């Protein structure tokens, strides 16, 4: 890793040039992705799963657009809605 001062600005700040090897870039990206995932997990802990809307679960069924969605009570059965729309996947 090489950090080179390129310019000192009048406001007291400075501009630098950062040169990284491919391996250093890989380590920084890996670190960043792990940190993003950690923060997403912590944020997800704020929600109660039974109250969170998970949206499309990939079942490729029709989704409710208006009105209430009434389940038949049987596992695997789609909602019965006033109006539906086919979601293109």
Number of C-alpha atoms within 10 A of each C-alpha: 9 9 10 11 10 10 11 11 9 7 6 6 9 11 11 13 11 10 12 13 9 9 9 12 13 12 11 12 12 12 11 12 12 11 12 12 11 12 11 11 11 11 10 12 9 8 11 9 10 7 7 9 9 8 7 11 7 8 9 11 16 17 18 18 13 11 11 12 15 12 13 11 9 7 7 9 10 17 17 16 17 12 13 15 12 11 11 7 6
